[in-house]
Amino acid sequence: MILSGFNTLLTVVFLGLLVLAIFCFVDAVLRREDAFRAADKNTKNFWLILLGVGVAVHLIGVPGLGFLLTIVVVIANIVYLVDVRPALIQVGGGRGGGRYRGSSSDGPYGPYNGGR
């Protein structure tokens, strides 16, 4: 009885980790290549390979090394989420740019109010 509940919990956790890995991979696919360079992070290809292998590890599962590889993949996903993704958003890399985009009347020192 307890073992079946534990197996259910593990299944839910691994499905959550799979969803996280897929989200990170898709997010990296949708970002621009130059945003990775502008944010001074590794290249887009590096992150696509790393996150893509992570999705494959979750989908296929590797006997013997499965748990260890899952931990490595989770760490890579967390690094992408808390370090790389915010830097890409800040430099305006893909999908709407950063949080603050300003208006079309903004000049180099702030908004232009037409001489008022």
C-alpha positions in Angstrom: 0.0 0.0 0.0 2.7 2.5 1.0 4.9 1.4 -1.9 2.2 2.1 -4.5 1.7 5.6 -3.0 5.4 6.2 -3.3 5.4 5.0 -6.9 2.6 7.3 -7.7 4.5 10.2 -6.0 7.6 9.4 -8.0 5.6 9.2 -11.2 4.1 12.7 -10.6 7.6 14.1 -9.8 9.2 12.7 -12.9 6.3 14.0 -15.0 6.8 17.4 -13.5 10.5 17.3 -14.3 9.7 16.2 -17.8 7.4 19.2 -18.2 10.1 21.5 -16.8 12.7 20.0 -19.3 10.3 20.5 -22.3 9.5 24.1 -21.2 13.2 25.0 -20.9 14.0 23.4 -24.3 11.1 25.1 -26.1 12.0 28.4 -24.5 15.6 28.1 -25.7 14.4 27.2 -29.2 12.3 30.4 -29.4 15.0 32.7 -28.2 17.3 34.6 -30.7 20.9 33.5 -31.2 22.2 37.0 -30.8 20.5 37.3 -27.4 22.7 34.6 -26.0 25.8 36.4 -27.1 24.5 39.8 -25.9 23.7 38.3 -22.4 27.2 36.8 -22.3 25.9 33.3 -21.9 27.0 30.1 -23.8 25.8 29.8 -27.3 22.2 28.9 -28.3 23.5 25.6 -29.7 25.1 24.7 -26.4 21.9 25.2 -24.5 19.8 23.4 -27.2 22.0 20.4 -27.0 22.1 20.4 -23.2 18.4 20.8 -22.8 17.5 18.5 -25.7 19.6 15.7 -24.2 17.8 16.4 -20.9 14.4 15.9 -22.6 15.7 12.7 -24.1 17.0 11.4 -20.8 13.5 12.0 -19.3 11.7 10.4 -22.2 14.0 7.4 -22.7 15.4 6.8 -19.2 18.9 5.3 -19.0 19.1 2.1 -16.9 21.7 2.2 -14.2 22.6 5.9 -14.6 19.0 7.1 -14.8 18.8 8.8 -11.4 22.2 10.5 -11.7 21.5 11.8 -15.2 18.1 13.0 -14.0 19.8 15.1 -11.3 22.3 16.5 -13.8 19.4 17.4 -16.1 17.4 19.0 -13.3 20.4 21.1 -12.4 20.9 22.2 -16.0 17.2 23.2 -16.2 17.4 25.2 -13.0 20.5 27.0 -14.2 18.7 27.9 -17.4 15.6 29.1 -15.6 17.3 31.2 -12.9 20.4 32.5 -14.8 20.2 32.3 -18.6 16.5 32.9 -19.2 16.3 36.2 -17.1 19.4 37.5 -18.8 17.9 36.7 -22.2 14.7 38.5 -21.2 16.6 41.5 -20.0 18.4 41.9 -23.3 15.2 41.5 -25.2 15.9 38.2 -26.7 12.8 36.9 -28.5 9.1 36.7 -27.7 8.3 40.3 -26.8 11.7 41.4 -25.5 12.1 42.4 -21.9 9.6 43.5 -19.3 10.1 47.2 -20.1 10.1 48.1 -23.7 9.3 51.8 -23.4 7.1 53.7 -25.8 7.8 54.8 -29.4 8.4 58.4 -28.2 11.3 57.5 -25.8 14.5 59.1 -26.5 18.0 58.2 -25.2 17.4 60.0 -21.9 13.7 59.1 -21.3 10.4 60.0 -22.8 10.1 62.8 -25.2 7.2 65.1 -24.3 7.2 67.3 -27.4 8.9 70.3 -25.7 6.2 70.8 -23.0 
